[in-house]
Amino acid sequence: MKLHLMGGRVIDPATRTDRVQDVFVADGHIVALGAPPADFTADRAVDTTGLLVVPGLVDLSARRVTHASEVSAALAGGVTRVVCPPDTDPVLDEPDLVEMLQWRARATHHAQVHPLGALTVGLAGRELTEMAQLAQAGCIGLSQANAAMADNRTLLRALQYAGTFGLTVWLRAQDAALAAGGVAASGAVASRLGLAGIPVVAETIALHTIFELVRVTGTRVHLCRLSSAAGLALVRAAKAEGLPITCDVAAHHLHLTDMDIGYFDAQYRLDPPLRAQRDREAVRDAARDGTIDAICSDHTPLAADARLVPFAEAEPGATGIELLLSLVLKWAEESRVPLVDALARVTSGPGQRLAPVASGAGQLSPGQPADVCVLAPSTYWTVSAQKLRSAGHNTPFLGYELPGQVRLTLVGGHVAYEALTA
């Protein structure tokens, strides 16, 4: 289908474009911006006056993304590409399992799924997987998800092996021994509630270790879900040194602190845990200045009864893929971040982590795949279990009024979601 998106405010962070212009789509790609190409006749024209036209969002961490409910949630949130961690059932530690996941994802004909292969067999942290074969099967990198490595010697060997093939290793910066048994951030709130804490040094010590191993191996590392001011300061210094590292944070860490736990509200049981206000402000500042390359949803939908247990016994995680865009817009509004910079953290920034498998992801320029999100940025909606398309309603943002409603999502030029009359 040839599409003509008329009169929208086009923002493409990759090219720093921000202007009102038309977008022309044909054969699944953006073919022109502004003026139509010669002999272009649209099969459908869509009036996007007063709306934003931006690249489809790229979410660097979302689980259960081959389930119909989660695909629907992604598309309603303007997300067109998602990275799937390897902690699926079964674990993505063999090429056949990766190919099966991709087959299931393609069967939806909608959001595109980019899997991470397991760094070790069964994510047990001991025996390395056949990383090259996993990459050949379609994995964009290797990861332990939230599982720990057995020891630093194994991690060194993993980085050496991955580096040999030019692969990126995605790591959670958390010392397993220091974090063991913890369910909240160490500090006054956890102490008052009698909850076992996870100290900031669990993150910073892990970062020191990772950086030393990167210096030795030269392997590219993407750091997942940072949470502390001290940790981000270390990342900023490591980037200034020239180490080949990138990083992301979860969207909820832009807005929430450990004070939000209140009286044992299990909706706020997250991993990494919510930290102090100074940490939240550091996350906001690092996202603004580019120290943080990407903001992800860390989408983890849970069963309805998963929160009907005491805080310390609750499984960590929040549904978030359809909230990602709104939470980023809320941060941009509150912190006075230009839209082109805020949107870069969910489009071109994370899109670069998919290269070379999906070069051009998160971009909106001629020649690129027509993965497009059209949204009403100033339209507010209230988060409720009834409105969420995800099967998981476990989110700390229930009852929040958030900006931004998606009106149209294109994946490869195909209309995958539409609510233009909303």
C-alpha positions, 0 to 999 in steps of 0.5 A: 500500500502507498500511504501519504501522511499529510501535515504532521510534525515530523520528528526524526532524532537521527537527522535532527529533523523537526518540521511540519511536512508530509511523509510518503510510504511505498513498498514498505519504505519511506520514499520521500519527505516533503514533496512526493516522488515522481508518479506517486499516487497514494492508495490512502491519504491520512491527515496527521495535522496537529499530530507528531509523526516519529519513528516507531519506538525501539524497546530494548527489553520486553518479555512474552513478545510473541503473545498476541496480547503483548504484541497488541500492547506494543503496537498500541504504544507505538513500539515497532521493534523489541529486544527479547531477553534470553530468559524465555521458557525454554532459555534461548541457548540454542539456535533452533530455539532462537529460530522458533521464537523468530518464526512465532514473531513473524507469524504475527506480521507486526512488531519485529522481535530481535532476540538476545542469545543466552551467554551461558547454557541455561543461564546457569553462568558456567558453560558458555553457549555457541555464541557464533551459532546464536548470532547466525540464527539471528541474535543481536547479542548475548546476555545473562538477562538477570542471572548471575555469572558463576565467577569473573573468570567465566565472564572474562572468557565470555567476553573474550569469546564474544569479542572474537566474533565482534558480538556485543554482550549485554550485562546487568551490572549487579554483584550477585553476592551483595544483592542476594536476598534484597528486595528494595534499595538499601536506605531509610525506607527499606530499614523502616519497612524491614525489607532486605536491601540491595546497596548501590555498591552492588551496582558500582562494584559490578561496573568496576569489574565489567570496565576492567574486563572491557579494558582487557578484551576490547569487547563491546558491552551494553549495560542494562537497567542502571539505577544509581547516581554513583553507577551513572557517574562511573559510566560517564567516566568510562565513556569519556575514557573511550571504552566501547560501552552503551547503557539503558535505564527502565522508564519507571526509574525516570519517575519513581523513588523508593518512597513510592513503595509506601506501605509495602505496595507490591506494584513497586517491586522492581529489579533493579529496585527504586532508589533515592530521589538523588538517584532518580534525578541522576537518571533524568540528567543522564538521559538528558545529556546522552550518558544514557543511550536508551530508555526501555520499558523492561516489560515484564507482564505477570499473572493477576495474582502475582501481586497478591502476596507480601512485598518481599515475596512478590516477583519483580517486574512491571508491564510497561511496553504501552506506557513507554512513550507516555512516560518518556513524554512525561519526563520530557515535559517535567524536565524541559527536554526537547522532544527531539532529544527525548524521542532519541532515547526510544528511537535512534538511540536504541535503534543503534543497538540493533545494528548491523542486523537492523540498520536504520531502526528508529529512523524516519528518513527516505530509504528506511523501513516505514516503521512509523508512530503517529501520536497526539502528544498533548492528549492525556489518558488515565492508566487502568487495568481496563485500558491496558492491552497487555495480559499483565496489569502489574504496573506502579502507574495505575491511576496515573494521568499520562500524556501521549496517545498513539493514533497510528502505528506502521510496521514495514508500511503495514497499518498495524494499529489505528485509532485515528478517531480516538 
